[in-house]
Amino acid sequence: MLSEKLKECGVVGAGGAGFPTHVKAASRVELVLANGAECEPLIHKDVELMEHFPGEVVSGIQLMMQATGARRAKFGIKRKNVAAAEAVRSQVKKQPVEVVLLGDFYPSGDEYELVYLATGKLIPPAGIPLQVGCVVNNVETLLNVHLAQQGLPVTEKFVTVAGAVRRPATFRVPVGISFRECLELAGGATVPDFGVLVSGVLMGTLTFDLDDVVTKTTAGLIVLPREHYVIQRKARSAESMNRIGKSACDQCSYCTELCPRYLLGYEVMPHKVMRSLGFTLTGADNWNQWGVLCCACGLCTLYACPEDLYPKEACDQAKADLRKAGIQFAQRSPVRVHPMKEARRTPLAALRRRLKLEDYERPAPLSSVRVEPRRVRIRLRQHAGRPARAVVQAGDQVQKGTVLGRVGADELGASVHASIEGAVTAVTDVYVEVSR
């Protein structure tokens, strides 16, 4: 069965969430939806992948259709990415696979948004696409499905390296390679002091640790000067974010009025969540619940708020607080698309200007350079669910593709594999290190 191959080959969502794909392959649906929207600024790896490997990606979606019993499939691709759309169409032929052209707005790749645009259906609040008869996979995930069918595990990752680097490009690198080596592939940073945004400017995380490593979900490495607006915003401590939010939020509600989930009809109201920063004894639990359905796209924090406050981070904390308290939120009103939704879309060009990224918006073509790192560190948790448990020990000789860690038969998770040939030089609770 395909689902068994996907679990053994370690196929997980390559778009960021890392949900094990074998679970989706074991479901029964009407439609398989490929996510090629790629809405994060400066990241272009999905577009490059569709242009250069359309046959493998279409093969992946056909395999998912067969596994799930789906009669139809759709690709969500931005209208501006003409070459990628045409490459996919050239492989579809007479298959029941349709290309859906999307506008250049953020966040067109959000699962709820993409399902609505492609099908006209609204996922139930806090629900999943399966509840409206479809599964959604990133296009790189579909390429990995194609490879898994041939018995090839996930050992490589497509990563865009962009921003303040000499030669922005997209690379196919071994999983477990260091960020430092990835930056060297792009010619190195053009500034002496910088931060790295991992997997996106808005939804990604900020790091200054170049010894950190690429995982199955790393979409890109965006290098920006340390004094850059985005780096300064993301580098603040949670205490500082809360303090300025408590003192400065004037409840203008722009964060809510431009929220993509709110405009779809979900009860996400970041401005109300911001009120909870000012409550310590009463009210906080009530206001916090308006953040449960937030998709963490970051638009409220980095675009909508005129005072540079942190509504997204307040929603993140609200969700954590409610989980800890065992409080569940159920939307009471029907989900209805806001009448101003179309007029309030956020164009990606406007977002780049707001974030002072226009100078860094350049092509990131797929590079033919293949890197052979001397050492990789394969994280045991690269996916949703349980981390894998190491099945090797220091001193073992491994080949590329050797299983390094597995999850239990009944556990949610995926296997992890060696991405280079060599010897196991370290095994910890976090990673397995392999050196040539």
N, C-alpha and C positions, 0 to 999 in steps of 0.2 A: 504493500500500500504506500501511496505517496506520503501520507502523513508520517509513517514510520521512518521513511527515508529522510524526511525533513528534520525530524527530531534528532536522528543519529548524526546527520550532517550539520547540525547546529544552525539551521536557518531561522533567523529572527527578523523582525521588522528593521530594515536598514534605514528608515527615515528618521529614527530618533527614539521611539518608544521601546523598541526591542521586544515586542510581544512575540512569543514563539509561534512561528507560522504553521507548525503542524496542527495546532488547535483549529486554526481557520480552515485548513485543508480537510479536516474531519467533519466540518459542518455541512449542512445542506442549505443551499441558497438559490436564488433566481438569477443573481447578477454578481459578477466579479468586477471590481472597480480598481483600475491601476492609477495610483497617485503619481503623476509626473508634473505636478503644479510647481513645485520648488519655489516657494515665495520668499524665503529669507534673502535679504540683500547680499550680494557679492558671491553667493554660492551657486555654482553652475554644474555640479557633478551629474545630476539626473539628466539634464539636457544633453551633456556630452555622452552619457551612457546610451541614451536613446538614439542619438545620431550614429554612434559607432557599433552598437550591439542590438539593433532593433529585432533581428531574428531570434536572438536568445531571450529577449524580453517578451516577445509575442509567444514564443514557445512556453515560457513560464506561465503566462496567463491562460494559455490553452490547457496546460496541465492542471492548473487550479480549477478551471471550468469542469474538466473531466472528474476531478476528485470531489467537487462539491455538487455536481449535477446541475450547475448553472447553464442556462440556455443562451445567455448573452454576456458580453463583457464590454466595458467602456474604458477608454484612456482619458484621463483629465490632463490636458496639456495646454499651456498658455498659447494664445493666438499668435503672439509675437515670435514664438519659437517654431518658425515655419519649417526649417530643415528637420527638426525632431519629429514634428507631426507627419511630414511627408515620409520620413524613414519608417515610421511605425505603419502608416497606411500601405506602404509598399510591401509589407510582410503579411498584412491581414488577408488580402485577396478576397476570397468568398466566405471567409469565416464570419460568424455573427459578432464581430468586434467593431465598435464604433469609436471614433476619436471625438471627444467633446472639447471644444475650444473655450478656454477661460480668459477672462480679462486679466490685465497686469495689475492686480491689487493684492493687498495683504489682509488676512492670511488665507489665500485661496486654497492652500494645502491642508487647512484644518479639516479633520475627518467629517465633522458635522456640516461644514460649509460645502465640501466637495460632494458629499452624498446629496445634499439639497440641489446643488447646481446640476448634477448629472442625472438625477432621478425625479426631482421635484418632491421628494419625500423628506420628512423631518424625523430624525432619530428621537425617540422618547427621551425626556430629561434624564440625565445620568445613564442613558442606555448605550447600546453599541449598534453598529450597522447591521448585525445579524437580525436585529429586531424588525428591520424593514427589508429583509430579504437579500442582503448583500454583504460581501466581505471586501475590505479595502487593503491593498498591498502597495507599498512603494515600488517603483519600477526596478530599483536595484534588488529588492527582495525577490522580484519575479525572475531576474537573471540568476539569482542564487537557487531558486526553485528548479530552473532549467539544469543547472550544474548538479544539483542534488539527485535529480533523476538519473544522472550518469554516474552517481556514486562519489561525486566530488564535494567535500565539505567546504564550509566557509573558512577560508584562510587568507583572503585578500579583501581590501576595502577601497572603494573609490572615494577620494578625498580632494576637495578643492582647497588649495592654499592661496590666499588672496589678501588684499589690503596693502599694507606697507611692506611689500616684498618686491624684489627686483623683477621676477618673472612669474606673475600669477599663472597658475595652471591647475589642471586636475590630474591627479596621479592615481595609479592602481598600486597600492602598497600592501605589504604583509601586515596582517593584524598583529598588534603588539609592538610595532615600530615606534620609536620615540618621536615626539613633536619636534625635537631639535633636528632630527634627520629629515623630517618632512620639510621644515623651513629651508634646510640646505638644498633640497631638490629645487626649490623655487628661487634659488640664488641668494637666500638669506634676507634678513630684514634690512630695510633702508634707513632705519633709525636706530640709535644705540639703546634706547630705553623704551620698552614696549610691553603690552599685554597681549594675550591670545584669547580670542573668543572661540570656544570649542562648539562647533556645530551650529553656530548662528549668532548674529548680532543681537537679536531680540530674545530668542528662546534658549540660546546657548549659555554656557557658563564661562566665567572669566578665570583664567589661570596665568600665573607667571612661572609655572614649573615646566620647563622644556623637557624634563625627563619623564613626564607623564606620557601615556601611550595611546595609540589609536585602538579603538574597539570596533565591534561590528556595527555600532550605531553612530560613529563619528562621521558627520557629513562634510565638515570643513574646518579649517583653521584660519581665522580672520585675525591678522596682525594689525594692531593700531598703536600709534604712539601713546605712551603712558599718560600724556596730558590731554589726549583726545576726549571729547565730550562723553562718548559712550563708556570709555574705560573709567573715567572719573565717576560717572553715575553708578556703574556696576560695582565699583570698588568700595562703596560705602558699607559700613556695618549695619546689621539689622537694627541695632539700637539707635543708630543715627537716623535711619530711614523712618522709624517709628516716631522719634522725637520731633523731626521736622514736619511729619504728617500730622501729628497731634496739634502742633502749634500753628500750622499754616493752611490746612485744608479749609477752604471757604464754602465747600459743598456746591460748587458750580455745576457739577454732574456731567462735565464733558467726558470724563472717563467712561461713564455709563452710556451716554448718547452715541459714542463712537465704538462701543464694544461690539465686536462681530457676533458674539453669542447672544447678546441682548437684542441686536437687530434681527436675529433669526427667530426671536420669540421666547428665548429662555430667560429665566429669572436670575440674571446676573447683574448685580448693581454695585459696582466697585465703590461708588461714592458713599453708599450706605455702609459698606464694610469699613471704609475709612473712619466712620463715626465711632467704630468700636475701639479705635486708638485712644479715644477720650473717655472711655468708660472703664472702671475697674471693679465695680460692685454690681451694677445692673445694666442691662441693655446689650452687653457685648455678644452674648450668645445669639440674641435675636438678629443683630446686624451682621454677625459673622456668616449667617446662613446664606446671605446673598452672594457669597463668593464660591459656593460649593460647585457650581456648574461652570466656573471659569476655566478656559482652556489654556491659560498661562501664555498667551501669545505675546504679551508685553506691550501691546499697542497703547494701553492706557498710561503706562509709566513713561514710555519713551516717545510718545507722539501726542496723545490727547491732552494730558495734564498741562495747563499753562504755567503751573508753578513748580514744575520738575519734582513732583512728589512721587510716591511709590504705591499706587493702588494694586498693581499686580502682586507685589510682594506681600501686601496686606491680605490679599485673597489667598496666597500660598499659605500664610500663617493661619488664616481662618480655617482652611481645610484641615490642616494638621491639628489645630485645637479641637475641632469638632470630632475628628476621628478619635482623638485621645479621650474625649468626653463620651464617646459612644452615641453622639447625636446624629441622626440621619435627617436629611432634608428632602422633602418631596414637593415638587412644584404643584401648586393647587390649580392654577389657571391653565387653560389649553395653550399649546404652543402655536402662536400665530406670528407670521413674519411681519416685522414693523413696516408700516407704509412708507417710511423714509429710508428703508434699507439701501436701495440702489443709489440714492443721492448721497449717502454717507459712507460709501466705500472709500478706502484709503489707497490711493494710487501709489505704487511702489516708488515712482519717481519723487513724489512728494515726501514719502517716508525717508528716502535717501537724503534729500535736501535737509529735512528736519534733523537728521542724525549726523549731518556733515560728512556724508560718505560719497558724495558725487565724484570727488577726485580719485576715489579708489574703484569706481565702477568700470572695470575693463574685462575683456574676454578672458576666460580661463580654460584654454583649449586642452584637450586630453593629451598628455605627454606620453611619448613612447619609451621614456626612460624607465628602466626597471631597476629597482634598488635591491641590494642583497645585504641587509643589516647583519652585523656580526652577533647581535643579541636581540631577542624579543621577549617581552613580558606579556603573557597571555592571561588576562583577567578571568577569574572564575565566575564573576558576575558581569555579563555583558547583555543581559536580557531581563525581562520582567519575570517574576517568580523566584524560585529558589536558585541560589548560586550552585554551579557545578561543584562536585567534589573531586579532588585530584585522584587520578588512578595511576599516576606514575610517581617515581621518587628520584631524588638526586642521583645522578650517575647513569640513568637510563639513556640509551641511544634511541632517538626518534627520527622518523621521516616526516617530510611535509605531509600533513593530513592525518598524522597519528593522533588518536584521541588522548587528550590530556586530562579531561574531566567530564563527568557525567552527572545527571540528576537521576533520582529514582524513577522507576517505571510509572508510578502514579503521581509524580510531582510535576508541577508546571515549571518548565525550564528548557534548557537545551545543552547539548554537548559543546565542548570547546576543543580546538585542535591545534596542533603545532603548525606554524606558518612557515617555518624553515626547517631544514635538516640539521641535526646536531645532537648535543647532549643536554639533558636536563641538569641545570646548574643550581636551581633553587626551587623549592616548593613551599609556599606559605598558604595561609587561609585566604589570601587575596589574589595571588597570581602564581603561575608556573613560568619560570624563566628557562629559555632554551638558548644555548650559545653554540655557534658553529665550531 
